[in-house]
Amino acid sequence: MRATLLKTQEQKSRFGGHFFYAFFKGEDGRSYRSCLYPQYGNFSRWRSFIGREGVILEGLNTKGTMIDADSIPREVVHAV
């Protein structure tokens, strides 16, 4: 699936530390979100996209309205 990253928002975790909410608009027009924790191994896949609004990502797996943080996101680069 493809989706546009609308924004990321850092939050304090109730378990200590912090995490990021990532908000997306899917190619199907629906809204999605994901929770990204820096202490988890899959965060390295997402690190370069934190704070980059408007980037289009593909390779995303969904579970309802959540994008699975174990997805392997790839930036869609448009040829000019």
mmJSON file of the N, C-alpha and C atoms, coordinates in Angstrom:
{"data_MODEL":{"atom_site":{
"group_PDB":["ATOM","ATOM","ATOM","ATOM","ATOM","ATOM","ATOM","ATOM","ATOM","ATOM","ATOM","ATOM","ATOM","ATOM","ATOM","ATOM","ATOM","ATOM","ATOM","ATOM","ATOM","ATOM","ATOM","ATOM","ATOM","ATOM","ATOM","ATOM","ATOM","ATOM","ATOM","ATOM","ATOM","ATOM","ATOM","ATOM","ATOM","ATOM","ATOM","ATOM","ATOM","ATOM","ATOM","ATOM","ATOM","ATOM","ATOM","ATOM","ATOM","ATOM","ATOM","ATOM","ATOM","ATOM","ATOM","ATOM","ATOM","ATOM","ATOM","ATOM","ATOM","ATOM","ATOM","ATOM","ATOM","ATOM","ATOM","ATOM","ATOM","ATOM","ATOM","ATOM","ATOM","ATOM","ATOM","ATOM","ATOM","ATOM","ATOM","ATOM","ATOM","ATOM","ATOM","ATOM","ATOM","ATOM","ATOM","ATOM","ATOM","ATOM","ATOM","ATOM","ATOM","ATOM","ATOM","ATOM","ATOM","ATOM","ATOM","ATOM","ATOM","ATOM","ATOM","ATOM","ATOM","ATOM","ATOM","ATOM","ATOM","ATOM","ATOM","ATOM","ATOM","ATOM","ATOM","ATOM","ATOM","ATOM","ATOM","ATOM","ATOM","ATOM","ATOM","ATOM","ATOM","ATOM","ATOM","ATOM","ATOM","ATOM","ATOM","ATOM","ATOM","ATOM","ATOM","ATOM","ATOM","ATOM","ATOM","ATOM","ATOM","ATOM","ATOM","ATOM","ATOM","ATOM","ATOM","ATOM","ATOM","ATOM","ATOM","ATOM","ATOM","ATOM","ATOM","ATOM","ATOM","ATOM","ATOM","ATOM","ATOM","ATOM","ATOM","ATOM","ATOM","ATOM","ATOM","ATOM","ATOM","ATOM","ATOM","ATOM","ATOM","ATOM","ATOM","ATOM","ATOM","ATOM","ATOM","ATOM","ATOM","ATOM","ATOM","ATOM","ATOM","ATOM","ATOM","ATOM","ATOM","ATOM","ATOM","ATOM","ATOM","ATOM","ATOM","ATOM","ATOM","ATOM","ATOM","ATOM","ATOM","ATOM","ATOM","ATOM","ATOM","ATOM","ATOM","ATOM","ATOM","ATOM","ATOM","ATOM","ATOM","ATOM","ATOM","ATOM","ATOM","ATOM","ATOM","ATOM","ATOM","ATOM","ATOM","ATOM","ATOM","ATOM","ATOM","ATOM","ATOM","ATOM","ATOM","ATOM","ATOM","ATOM","ATOM","ATOM","ATOM","ATOM","ATOM","ATOM"],
"id":[1,2,3,4,5,6,7,8,9,10,11,12,13,14,15,16,17,18,19,20,21,22,23,24,25,26,27,28,29,30,31,32,33,34,35,36,37,38,39,40,41,42,43,44,45,46,47,48,49,50,51,52,53,54,55,56,57,58,59,60,61,62,63,64,65,66,67,68,69,70,71,72,73,74,75,76,77,78,79,80,81,82,83,84,85,86,87,88,89,90,91,92,93,94,95,96,97,98,99,100,101,102,103,104,105,106,107,108,109,110,111,112,113,114,115,116,117,118,119,120,121,122,123,124,125,126,127,128,129,130,131,132,133,134,135,136,137,138,139,140,141,142,143,144,145,146,147,148,149,150,151,152,153,154,155,156,157,158,159,160,161,162,163,164,165,166,167,168,169,170,171,172,173,174,175,176,177,178,179,180,181,182,183,184,185,186,187,188,189,190,191,192,193,194,195,196,197,198,199,200,201,202,203,204,205,206,207,208,209,210,211,212,213,214,215,216,217,218,219,220,221,222,223,224,225,226,227,228,229,230,231,232,233,234,235,236,237,238,239,240],
"type_symbol":["N","C","C","N","C","C","N","C","C","N","C","C","N","C","C","N","C","C","N","C","C","N","C","C","N","C","C","N","C","C","N","C","C","N","C","C","N","C","C","N","C","C","N","C","C","N","C","C","N","C","C","N","C","C","N","C","C","N","C","C","N","C","C","N","C","C","N","C","C","N","C","C","N","C","C","N","C","C","N","C","C","N","C","C","N","C","C","N","C","C","N","C","C","N","C","C","N","C","C","N","C","C","N","C","C","N","C","C","N","C","C","N","C","C","N","C","C","N","C","C","N","C","C","N","C","C","N","C","C","N","C","C","N","C","C","N","C","C","N","C","C","N","C","C","N","C","C","N","C","C","N","C","C","N","C","C","N","C","C","N","C","C","N","C","C","N","C","C","N","C","C","N","C","C","N","C","C","N","C","C","N","C","C","N","C","C","N","C","C","N","C","C","N","C","C","N","C","C","N","C","C","N","C","C","N","C","C","N","C","C","N","C","C","N","C","C","N","C","C","N","C","C","N","C","C","N","C","C","N","C","C","N","C","C","N","C","C","N","C","C"],
"label_atom_id":["N","CA","C","N","CA","C","N","CA","C","N","CA","C","N","CA","C","N","CA","C","N","CA","C","N","CA","C","N","CA","C","N","CA","C","N","CA","C","N","CA","C","N","CA","C","N","CA","C","N","CA","C","N","CA","C","N","CA","C","N","CA","C","N","CA","C","N","CA","C","N","CA","C","N","CA","C","N","CA","C","N","CA","C","N","CA","C","N","CA","C","N","CA","C","N","CA","C","N","CA","C","N","CA","C","N","CA","C","N","CA","C","N","CA","C","N","CA","C","N","CA","C","N","CA","C","N","CA","C","N","CA","C","N","CA","C","N","CA","C","N","CA","C","N","CA","C","N","CA","C","N","CA","C","N","CA","C","N","CA","C","N","CA","C","N","CA","C","N","CA","C","N","CA","C","N","CA","C","N","CA","C","N","CA","C","N","CA","C","N","CA","C","N","CA","C","N","CA","C","N","CA","C","N","CA","C","N","CA","C","N","CA","C","N","CA","C","N","CA","C","N","CA","C","N","CA","C","N","CA","C","N","CA","C","N","CA","C","N","CA","C","N","CA","C","N","CA","C","N","CA","C","N","CA","C","N","CA","C","N","CA","C","N","CA","C","N","CA","C","N","CA","C","N","CA","C","N","CA","C"],
"label_alt_id":[null,null,null,null,null,null,null,null,null,null,null,null,null,null,null,null,null,null,null,null,null,null,null,null,null,null,null,null,null,null,null,null,null,null,null,null,null,null,null,null,null,null,null,null,null,null,null,null,null,null,null,null,null,null,null,null,null,null,null,null,null,null,null,null,null,null,null,null,null,null,null,null,null,null,null,null,null,null,null,null,null,null,null,null,null,null,null,null,null,null,null,null,null,null,null,null,null,null,null,null,null,null,null,null,null,null,null,null,null,null,null,null,null,null,null,null,null,null,null,null,null,null,null,null,null,null,null,null,null,null,null,null,null,null,null,null,null,null,null,null,null,null,null,null,null,null,null,null,null,null,null,null,null,null,null,null,null,null,null,null,null,null,null,null,null,null,null,null,null,null,null,null,null,null,null,null,null,null,null,null,null,null,null,null,null,null,null,null,null,null,null,null,null,null,null,null,null,null,null,null,null,null,null,null,null,null,null,null,null,null,null,null,null,null,null,null,null,null,null,null,null,null,null,null,null,null,null,null,null,null,null,null,null,null,null,null,null,null,null,null],
"label_comp_id":["MET","MET","MET","ARG","ARG","ARG","ALA","ALA","ALA","THR","THR","THR","LEU","LEU","LEU","LEU","LEU","LEU","LYS","LYS","LYS","THR","THR","THR","GLN","GLN","GLN","GLU","GLU","GLU","GLN","GLN","GLN","LYS","LYS","LYS","SER","SER","SER","ARG","ARG","ARG","PHE","PHE","PHE","GLY","GLY","GLY","GLY","GLY","GLY","HIS","HIS","HIS","PHE","PHE","PHE","PHE","PHE","PHE","TYR","TYR","TYR","ALA","ALA","ALA","PHE","PHE","PHE","PHE","PHE","PHE","LYS","LYS","LYS","GLY","GLY","GLY","GLU","GLU","GLU","ASP","ASP","ASP","GLY","GLY","GLY","ARG","ARG","ARG","SER","SER","SER","TYR","TYR","TYR","ARG","ARG","ARG","SER","SER","SER","CYS","CYS","CYS","LEU","LEU","LEU","TYR","TYR","TYR","PRO","PRO","PRO","GLN","GLN","GLN","TYR","TYR","TYR","GLY","GLY","GLY","ASN","ASN","ASN","PHE","PHE","PHE","SER","SER","SER","ARG","ARG","ARG","TRP","TRP","TRP","ARG","ARG","ARG","SER","SER","SER","PHE","PHE","PHE","ILE","ILE","ILE","GLY","GLY","GLY","ARG","ARG","ARG","GLU","GLU","GLU","GLY","GLY","GLY","VAL","VAL","VAL","ILE","ILE","ILE","LEU","LEU","LEU","GLU","GLU","GLU","GLY","GLY","GLY","LEU","LEU","LEU","ASN","ASN","ASN","THR","THR","THR","LYS","LYS","LYS","GLY","GLY","GLY","THR","THR","THR","MET","MET","MET","ILE","ILE","ILE","ASP","ASP","ASP","ALA","ALA","ALA","ASP","ASP","ASP","SER","SER","SER","ILE","ILE","ILE","PRO","PRO","PRO","ARG","ARG","ARG","GLU","GLU","GLU","VAL","VAL","VAL","VAL","VAL","VAL","HIS","HIS","HIS","ALA","ALA","ALA","VAL","VAL","VAL"],
"label_asym_id":["A","A","A","A","A","A","A","A","A","A","A","A","A","A","A","A","A","A","A","A","A","A","A","A","A","A","A","A","A","A","A","A","A","A","A","A","A","A","A","A","A","A","A","A","A","A","A","A","A","A","A","A","A","A","A","A","A","A","A","A","A","A","A","A","A","A","A","A","A","A","A","A","A","A","A","A","A","A","A","A","A","A","A","A","A","A","A","A","A","A","A","A","A","A","A","A","A","A","A","A","A","A","A","A","A","A","A","A","A","A","A","A","A","A","A","A","A","A","A","A","A","A","A","A","A","A","A","A","A","A","A","A","A","A","A","A","A","A","A","A","A","A","A","A","A","A","A","A","A","A","A","A","A","A","A","A","A","A","A","A","A","A","A","A","A","A","A","A","A","A","A","A","A","A","A","A","A","A","A","A","A","A","A","A","A","A","A","A","A","A","A","A","A","A","A","A","A","A","A","A","A","A","A","A","A","A","A","A","A","A","A","A","A","A","A","A","A","A","A","A","A","A","A","A","A","A","A","A","A","A","A","A","A","A","A","A","A","A","A","A"],
"label_entity_id":["1","1","1","1","1","1","1","1","1","1","1","1","1","1","1","1","1","1","1","1","1","1","1","1","1","1","1","1","1","1","1","1","1","1","1","1","1","1","1","1","1","1","1","1","1","1","1","1","1","1","1","1","1","1","1","1","1","1","1","1","1","1","1","1","1","1","1","1","1","1","1","1","1","1","1","1","1","1","1","1","1","1","1","1","1","1","1","1","1","1","1","1","1","1","1","1","1","1","1","1","1","1","1","1","1","1","1","1","1","1","1","1","1","1","1","1","1","1","1","1","1","1","1","1","1","1","1","1","1","1","1","1","1","1","1","1","1","1","1","1","1","1","1","1","1","1","1","1","1","1","1","1","1","1","1","1","1","1","1","1","1","1","1","1","1","1","1","1","1","1","1","1","1","1","1","1","1","1","1","1","1","1","1","1","1","1","1","1","1","1","1","1","1","1","1","1","1","1","1","1","1","1","1","1","1","1","1","1","1","1","1","1","1","1","1","1","1","1","1","1","1","1","1","1","1","1","1","1","1","1","1","1","1","1","1","1","1","1","1","1"],
"label_seq_id":[1,1,1,2,2,2,3,3,3,4,4,4,5,5,5,6,6,6,7,7,7,8,8,8,9,9,9,10,10,10,11,11,11,12,12,12,13,13,13,14,14,14,15,15,15,16,16,16,17,17,17,18,18,18,19,19,19,20,20,20,21,21,21,22,22,22,23,23,23,24,24,24,25,25,25,26,26,26,27,27,27,28,28,28,29,29,29,30,30,30,31,31,31,32,32,32,33,33,33,34,34,34,35,35,35,36,36,36,37,37,37,38,38,38,39,39,39,40,40,40,41,41,41,42,42,42,43,43,43,44,44,44,45,45,45,46,46,46,47,47,47,48,48,48,49,49,49,50,50,50,51,51,51,52,52,52,53,53,53,54,54,54,55,55,55,56,56,56,57,57,57,58,58,58,59,59,59,60,60,60,61,61,61,62,62,62,63,63,63,64,64,64,65,65,65,66,66,66,67,67,67,68,68,68,69,69,69,70,70,70,71,71,71,72,72,72,73,73,73,74,74,74,75,75,75,76,76,76,77,77,77,78,78,78,79,79,79,80,80,80],
"pdbx_PDB_ins_code":[null,null,null,null,null,null,null,null,null,null,null,null,null,null,null,null,null,null,null,null,null,null,null,null,null,null,null,null,null,null,null,null,null,null,null,null,null,null,null,null,null,null,null,null,null,null,null,null,null,null,null,null,null,null,null,null,null,null,null,null,null,null,null,null,null,null,null,null,null,null,null,null,null,null,null,null,null,null,null,null,null,null,null,null,null,null,null,null,null,null,null,null,null,null,null,null,null,null,null,null,null,null,null,null,null,null,null,null,null,null,null,null,null,null,null,null,null,null,null,null,null,null,null,null,null,null,null,null,null,null,null,null,null,null,null,null,null,null,null,null,null,null,null,null,null,null,null,null,null,null,null,null,null,null,null,null,null,null,null,null,null,null,null,null,null,null,null,null,null,null,null,null,null,null,null,null,null,null,null,null,null,null,null,null,null,null,null,null,null,null,null,null,null,null,null,null,null,null,null,null,null,null,null,null,null,null,null,null,null,null,null,null,null,null,null,null,null,null,null,null,null,null,null,null,null,null,null,null,null,null,null,null,null,null,null,null,null,null,null,null],
"Cartn_x":[0.831,0.0,0.879,0.374,1.031,0.242,0.98,0.344,1.277,0.672,1.432,1.57,2.79,3.041,2.635,1.614,1.105,1.89,2.172,2.959,3.384,4.413,4.826,4.763,4.419,4.221,4.871,5.832,6.499,5.618,5.525,4.705,5.519,5.187,5.774,5.058,5.83,5.252,4.903,3.787,3.424,4.314,5.112,6.03,7.457,7.617,8.94,9.471,10.246,10.792,9.77,9.893,8.985,8.773,7.806,7.52,6.962,6.764,6.219,4.922,3.902,2.736,3.064,2.746,2.876,1.479,1.081,-0.252,-0.125,-0.977,-0.91,-2.269,-2.238,-3.429,-3.126,-3.901,-3.673,-4.109,-3.607,-3.994,-5.487,-6.102,-7.54,-8.356,-7.667,-8.349,-8.611,-8.325,-8.557,-7.379,-7.654,-6.623,-6.06,-4.747,-4.049,-3.067,-2.631,-1.594,-0.741,0.4,1.299,1.991,2.428,3.189,4.605,5.568,6.964,7.789,8.405,9.18,10.668,11.459,12.897,13.634,13.153,13.842,13.56,12.643,12.345,13.228,13.569,14.46,13.916,12.594,12.032,12.101,12.479,12.534,13.562,14.607,15.642,15.063,13.989,13.332,12.597,12.186,11.348,12.106,13.269,14.014,14.143,14.464,14.706,13.43,12.273,11.011,10.4,10.937,10.416,10.581,9.481,9.504,9.462,9.338,9.301,7.86,7.162,5.756,5.645,4.642,4.35,5.075,5.944,6.655,5.682,5.776,4.914,5.709,5.101,5.751,4.964,5.674,5.038,5.613,5.002,5.445,4.841,3.732,3.106,2.019,2.008,0.973,0.028,-1.25,-2.245,-2.949,-3.412,-4.274,-5.376,-6.499,-7.558,-7.077,-7.092,-6.623,-5.184,-4.505,-3.106,-2.178,-1.071,-0.004,0.959,1.229,2.096,3.515,4.035,5.389,6.449,6.085,7.02,7.055,6.272,6.334,7.73,8.076,9.365,9.053,9.013,8.629,9.732,9.298,10.2,9.62,10.459,9.994,9.75,8.613,8.281,8.933,9.807,10.508,9.946,9.424,8.831,9.904,9.966,10.91,10.361,11.252,10.838,11.061],
"Cartn_y":[-1.177,0.0,1.245,2.308,3.614,4.569,5.471,6.495,7.696,8.854,10.092,10.34,10.573,10.901,12.354,12.565,13.912,14.628,13.913,14.502,13.421,13.754,12.9,13.747,13.117,13.829,13.018,13.629,12.948,12.989,11.864,11.734,11.079,11.394,10.72,9.384,8.338,7.015,6.808,6.17,5.88,4.789,4.152,3.111,3.643,4.95,5.564,5.862,6.899,7.267,8.008,7.861,8.542,7.669,8.069,7.402,8.444,8.058,8.959,8.383,9.234,8.923,9.396,8.596,8.987,8.927,10.005,10.106,10.102,9.316,9.112,9.311,9.578,9.525,8.479,7.401,6.3,6.653,5.901,6.121,5.85,5.163,4.893,6.036,7.092,8.249,8.138,6.987,6.787,7.302,7.622,8.063,6.864,6.878,5.811,6.432,5.63,6.076,4.887,5.206,4.177,4.703,3.815,4.168,3.646,4.55,4.204,4.445,3.402,3.468,3.377,4.403,4.379,3.17,2.602,1.474,0.148,0.125,-1.106,-1.191,-2.389,-2.608,-2.081,-2.092,-1.636,-0.117,0.624,2.088,2.546,1.761,2.151,2.284,1.563,1.668,2.996,3.595,4.79,6.076,5.96,7.118,8.253,7.923,8.965,9.687,9.162,9.8,10.672,10.602,11.409,12.887,13.622,15.061,15.444,14.486,14.782,14.721,15.809,15.848,15.813,15.112,15.07,13.996,13.242,12.174,11.02,10.443,9.316,8.035,7.1,5.832,4.672,3.632,2.402,1.24,0.068,-1.109,-1.17,-0.464,-0.39,-1.457,-2.114,-3.102,-2.491,-2.738,-2.162,-3.239,-2.81,-3.608,-2.655,-2.678,-1.702,-0.317,0.617,1.976,2.206,1.13,1.227,0.739,1.436,0.95,0.189,-1.029,-1.907,-1.336,-1.091,-0.547,-1.523,-2.787,-3.768,-3.738,-2.855,-2.666,-2.188,-2.359,-1.855,-0.699,0.531,1.682,2.055,2.419,2.924,4.213,5.205,6.487,6.349,6.898,6.914,8.147,7.917,9.02,9.114,10.289,10.509,10.979,10.339,10.76,12.014,12.938,14.207,14.135],
"Cartn_z":[0.0,0.0,0.0,-0.589,-0.572,0.32,0.956,1.789,1.888,2.126,2.326,3.818,4.264,5.662,5.888,6.704,6.952,8.04,9.13,10.219,11.186,11.97,13.081,14.337,15.423,16.688,17.812,18.491,19.592,20.833,21.512,22.713,23.819,25.046,26.194,26.366,26.593,26.791,28.262,28.515,29.898,30.484,29.627,30.072,30.226,30.064,30.139,28.75,28.633,27.331,26.488,25.175,24.257,23.017,22.208,20.942,19.988,18.759,17.749,17.199,17.096,16.293,14.888,13.914,12.512,11.907,11.255,10.66,9.145,8.491,7.058,6.403,5.092,4.247,3.186,3.197,2.258,0.853,-0.111,-1.504,-1.714,-0.755,-0.803,-0.192,0.289,0.865,2.361,2.952,4.383,5.211,6.464,7.404,8.158,8.353,9.062,10.043,11.006,11.933,12.306,12.901,13.393,14.632,15.497,16.695,16.514,16.594,16.337,17.59,18.096,19.332,19.021,19.387,19.1,19.676,20.76,21.372,20.678,19.695,18.966,17.72,17.346,16.203,14.888,14.722,13.45,13.278,14.327,14.233,13.203,13.006,12.04,10.63,10.329,9.019,8.856,9.975,9.968,10.284,10.903,11.411,10.38,9.153,8.14,7.705,8.079,7.693,8.794,10.005,11.113,10.782,10.843,10.57,9.102,8.21,6.766,6.263,6.39,5.966,4.447,3.968,2.54,1.76,2.399,1.696,1.431,0.239,-0.14,0.079,0.809,1.129,0.546,0.166,-0.297,0.499,0.331,1.079,2.478,2.67,3.992,4.132,5.266,5.583,6.607,6.428,7.329,8.14,9.299,10.17,10.608,9.919,10.203,9.799,10.747,10.449,10.913,11.271,11.713,10.601,10.44,9.568,10.459,10.086,10.868,10.902,12.087,12.242,11.756,11.563,11.011,9.489,8.877,7.426,7.056,5.801,5.306,4.34,4.878,4.05,3.052,1.841,0.812,0.265,0.114,-0.418,-1.907,-2.359,-3.775,-4.38,-5.34,-6.0,-7.426,-7.742,-9.066,-10.039,-11.166,-12.214,-12.886,-13.186,-13.813,-15.296],
"occupancy":[1.0,1.0,1.0,1.0,1.0,1.0,1.0,1.0,1.0,1.0,1.0,1.0,1.0,1.0,1.0,1.0,1.0,1.0,1.0,1.0,1.0,1.0,1.0,1.0,1.0,1.0,1.0,1.0,1.0,1.0,1.0,1.0,1.0,1.0,1.0,1.0,1.0,1.0,1.0,1.0,1.0,1.0,1.0,1.0,1.0,1.0,1.0,1.0,1.0,1.0,1.0,1.0,1.0,1.0,1.0,1.0,1.0,1.0,1.0,1.0,1.0,1.0,1.0,1.0,1.0,1.0,1.0,1.0,1.0,1.0,1.0,1.0,1.0,1.0,1.0,1.0,1.0,1.0,1.0,1.0,1.0,1.0,1.0,1.0,1.0,1.0,1.0,1.0,1.0,1.0,1.0,1.0,1.0,1.0,1.0,1.0,1.0,1.0,1.0,1.0,1.0,1.0,1.0,1.0,1.0,1.0,1.0,1.0,1.0,1.0,1.0,1.0,1.0,1.0,1.0,1.0,1.0,1.0,1.0,1.0,1.0,1.0,1.0,1.0,1.0,1.0,1.0,1.0,1.0,1.0,1.0,1.0,1.0,1.0,1.0,1.0,1.0,1.0,1.0,1.0,1.0,1.0,1.0,1.0,1.0,1.0,1.0,1.0,1.0,1.0,1.0,1.0,1.0,1.0,1.0,1.0,1.0,1.0,1.0,1.0,1.0,1.0,1.0,1.0,1.0,1.0,1.0,1.0,1.0,1.0,1.0,1.0,1.0,1.0,1.0,1.0,1.0,1.0,1.0,1.0,1.0,1.0,1.0,1.0,1.0,1.0,1.0,1.0,1.0,1.0,1.0,1.0,1.0,1.0,1.0,1.0,1.0,1.0,1.0,1.0,1.0,1.0,1.0,1.0,1.0,1.0,1.0,1.0,1.0,1.0,1.0,1.0,1.0,1.0,1.0,1.0,1.0,1.0,1.0,1.0,1.0,1.0,1.0,1.0,1.0,1.0,1.0,1.0,1.0,1.0,1.0,1.0,1.0,1.0,1.0,1.0,1.0,1.0,1.0,1.0],
"B_iso_or_equiv":[0.0,0.0,0.0,0.0,0.0,0.0,0.0,0.0,0.0,0.0,0.0,0.0,0.0,0.0,0.0,0.0,0.0,0.0,0.0,0.0,0.0,0.0,0.0,0.0,0.0,0.0,0.0,0.0,0.0,0.0,0.0,0.0,0.0,0.0,0.0,0.0,0.0,0.0,0.0,0.0,0.0,0.0,0.0,0.0,0.0,0.0,0.0,0.0,0.0,0.0,0.0,0.0,0.0,0.0,0.0,0.0,0.0,0.0,0.0,0.0,0.0,0.0,0.0,0.0,0.0,0.0,0.0,0.0,0.0,0.0,0.0,0.0,0.0,0.0,0.0,0.0,0.0,0.0,0.0,0.0,0.0,0.0,0.0,0.0,0.0,0.0,0.0,0.0,0.0,0.0,0.0,0.0,0.0,0.0,0.0,0.0,0.0,0.0,0.0,0.0,0.0,0.0,0.0,0.0,0.0,0.0,0.0,0.0,0.0,0.0,0.0,0.0,0.0,0.0,0.0,0.0,0.0,0.0,0.0,0.0,0.0,0.0,0.0,0.0,0.0,0.0,0.0,0.0,0.0,0.0,0.0,0.0,0.0,0.0,0.0,0.0,0.0,0.0,0.0,0.0,0.0,0.0,0.0,0.0,0.0,0.0,0.0,0.0,0.0,0.0,0.0,0.0,0.0,0.0,0.0,0.0,0.0,0.0,0.0,0.0,0.0,0.0,0.0,0.0,0.0,0.0,0.0,0.0,0.0,0.0,0.0,0.0,0.0,0.0,0.0,0.0,0.0,0.0,0.0,0.0,0.0,0.0,0.0,0.0,0.0,0.0,0.0,0.0,0.0,0.0,0.0,0.0,0.0,0.0,0.0,0.0,0.0,0.0,0.0,0.0,0.0,0.0,0.0,0.0,0.0,0.0,0.0,0.0,0.0,0.0,0.0,0.0,0.0,0.0,0.0,0.0,0.0,0.0,0.0,0.0,0.0,0.0,0.0,0.0,0.0,0.0,0.0,0.0,0.0,0.0,0.0,0.0,0.0,0.0,0.0,0.0,0.0,0.0,0.0,0.0],
"pdbx_formal_charge":[null,null,null,null,null,null,null,null,null,null,null,null,null,null,null,null,null,null,null,null,null,null,null,null,null,null,null,null,null,null,null,null,null,null,null,null,null,null,null,null,null,null,null,null,null,null,null,null,null,null,null,null,null,null,null,null,null,null,null,null,null,null,null,null,null,null,null,null,null,null,null,null,null,null,null,null,null,null,null,null,null,null,null,null,null,null,null,null,null,null,null,null,null,null,null,null,null,null,null,null,null,null,null,null,null,null,null,null,null,null,null,null,null,null,null,null,null,null,null,null,null,null,null,null,null,null,null,null,null,null,null,null,null,null,null,null,null,null,null,null,null,null,null,null,null,null,null,null,null,null,null,null,null,null,null,null,null,null,null,null,null,null,null,null,null,null,null,null,null,null,null,null,null,null,null,null,null,null,null,null,null,null,null,null,null,null,null,null,null,null,null,null,null,null,null,null,null,null,null,null,null,null,null,null,null,null,null,null,null,null,null,null,null,null,null,null,null,null,null,null,null,null,null,null,null,null,null,null,null,null,null,null,null,null,null,null,null,null,null,null],
"auth_seq_id":[1,1,1,2,2,2,3,3,3,4,4,4,5,5,5,6,6,6,7,7,7,8,8,8,9,9,9,10,10,10,11,11,11,12,12,12,13,13,13,14,14,14,15,15,15,16,16,16,17,17,17,18,18,18,19,19,19,20,20,20,21,21,21,22,22,22,23,23,23,24,24,24,25,25,25,26,26,26,27,27,27,28,28,28,29,29,29,30,30,30,31,31,31,32,32,32,33,33,33,34,34,34,35,35,35,36,36,36,37,37,37,38,38,38,39,39,39,40,40,40,41,41,41,42,42,42,43,43,43,44,44,44,45,45,45,46,46,46,47,47,47,48,48,48,49,49,49,50,50,50,51,51,51,52,52,52,53,53,53,54,54,54,55,55,55,56,56,56,57,57,57,58,58,58,59,59,59,60,60,60,61,61,61,62,62,62,63,63,63,64,64,64,65,65,65,66,66,66,67,67,67,68,68,68,69,69,69,70,70,70,71,71,71,72,72,72,73,73,73,74,74,74,75,75,75,76,76,76,77,77,77,78,78,78,79,79,79,80,80,80],
"auth_comp_id":["MET","MET","MET","ARG","ARG","ARG","ALA","ALA","ALA","THR","THR","THR","LEU","LEU","LEU","LEU","LEU","LEU","LYS","LYS","LYS","THR","THR","THR","GLN","GLN","GLN","GLU","GLU","GLU","GLN","GLN","GLN","LYS","LYS","LYS","SER","SER","SER","ARG","ARG","ARG","PHE","PHE","PHE","GLY","GLY","GLY","GLY","GLY","GLY","HIS","HIS","HIS","PHE","PHE","PHE","PHE","PHE","PHE","TYR","TYR","TYR","ALA","ALA","ALA","PHE","PHE","PHE","PHE","PHE","PHE","LYS","LYS","LYS","GLY","GLY","GLY","GLU","GLU","GLU","ASP","ASP","ASP","GLY","GLY","GLY","ARG","ARG","ARG","SER","SER","SER","TYR","TYR","TYR","ARG","ARG","ARG","SER","SER","SER","CYS","CYS","CYS","LEU","LEU","LEU","TYR","TYR","TYR","PRO","PRO","PRO","GLN","GLN","GLN","TYR","TYR","TYR","GLY","GLY","GLY","ASN","ASN","ASN","PHE","PHE","PHE","SER","SER","SER","ARG","ARG","ARG","TRP","TRP","TRP","ARG","ARG","ARG","SER","SER","SER","PHE","PHE","PHE","ILE","ILE","ILE","GLY","GLY","GLY","ARG","ARG","ARG","GLU","GLU","GLU","GLY","GLY","GLY","VAL","VAL","VAL","ILE","ILE","ILE","LEU","LEU","LEU","GLU","GLU","GLU","GLY","GLY","GLY","LEU","LEU","LEU","ASN","ASN","ASN","THR","THR","THR","LYS","LYS","LYS","GLY","GLY","GLY","THR","THR","THR","MET","MET","MET","ILE","ILE","ILE","ASP","ASP","ASP","ALA","ALA","ALA","ASP","ASP","ASP","SER","SER","SER","ILE","ILE","ILE","PRO","PRO","PRO","ARG","ARG","ARG","GLU","GLU","GLU","VAL","VAL","VAL","VAL","VAL","VAL","HIS","HIS","HIS","ALA","ALA","ALA","VAL","VAL","VAL"],
"auth_asym_id":["A","A","A","A","A","A","A","A","A","A","A","A","A","A","A","A","A","A","A","A","A","A","A","A","A","A","A","A","A","A","A","A","A","A","A","A","A","A","A","A","A","A","A","A","A","A","A","A","A","A","A","A","A","A","A","A","A","A","A","A","A","A","A","A","A","A","A","A","A","A","A","A","A","A","A","A","A","A","A","A","A","A","A","A","A","A","A","A","A","A","A","A","A","A","A","A","A","A","A","A","A","A","A","A","A","A","A","A","A","A","A","A","A","A","A","A","A","A","A","A","A","A","A","A","A","A","A","A","A","A","A","A","A","A","A","A","A","A","A","A","A","A","A","A","A","A","A","A","A","A","A","A","A","A","A","A","A","A","A","A","A","A","A","A","A","A","A","A","A","A","A","A","A","A","A","A","A","A","A","A","A","A","A","A","A","A","A","A","A","A","A","A","A","A","A","A","A","A","A","A","A","A","A","A","A","A","A","A","A","A","A","A","A","A","A","A","A","A","A","A","A","A","A","A","A","A","A","A","A","A","A","A","A","A","A","A","A","A","A","A"],
"auth_atom_id":["N","CA","C","N","CA","C","N","CA","C","N","CA","C","N","CA","C","N","CA","C","N","CA","C","N","CA","C","N","CA","C","N","CA","C","N","CA","C","N","CA","C","N","CA","C","N","CA","C","N","CA","C","N","CA","C","N","CA","C","N","CA","C","N","CA","C","N","CA","C","N","CA","C","N","CA","C","N","CA","C","N","CA","C","N","CA","C","N","CA","C","N","CA","C","N","CA","C","N","CA","C","N","CA","C","N","CA","C","N","CA","C","N","CA","C","N","CA","C","N","CA","C","N","CA","C","N","CA","C","N","CA","C","N","CA","C","N","CA","C","N","CA","C","N","CA","C","N","CA","C","N","CA","C","N","CA","C","N","CA","C","N","CA","C","N","CA","C","N","CA","C","N","CA","C","N","CA","C","N","CA","C","N","CA","C","N","CA","C","N","CA","C","N","CA","C","N","CA","C","N","CA","C","N","CA","C","N","CA","C","N","CA","C","N","CA","C","N","CA","C","N","CA","C","N","CA","C","N","CA","C","N","CA","C","N","CA","C","N","CA","C","N","CA","C","N","CA","C","N","CA","C","N","CA","C","N","CA","C","N","CA","C","N","CA","C","N","CA","C","N","CA","C","N","CA","C","N","CA","C"],
"pdbx_PDB_model_num":[1,1,1,1,1,1,1,1,1,1,1,1,1,1,1,1,1,1,1,1,1,1,1,1,1,1,1,1,1,1,1,1,1,1,1,1,1,1,1,1,1,1,1,1,1,1,1,1,1,1,1,1,1,1,1,1,1,1,1,1,1,1,1,1,1,1,1,1,1,1,1,1,1,1,1,1,1,1,1,1,1,1,1,1,1,1,1,1,1,1,1,1,1,1,1,1,1,1,1,1,1,1,1,1,1,1,1,1,1,1,1,1,1,1,1,1,1,1,1,1,1,1,1,1,1,1,1,1,1,1,1,1,1,1,1,1,1,1,1,1,1,1,1,1,1,1,1,1,1,1,1,1,1,1,1,1,1,1,1,1,1,1,1,1,1,1,1,1,1,1,1,1,1,1,1,1,1,1,1,1,1,1,1,1,1,1,1,1,1,1,1,1,1,1,1,1,1,1,1,1,1,1,1,1,1,1,1,1,1,1,1,1,1,1,1,1,1,1,1,1,1,1,1,1,1,1,1,1,1,1,1,1,1,1,1,1,1,1,1,1]
}}}
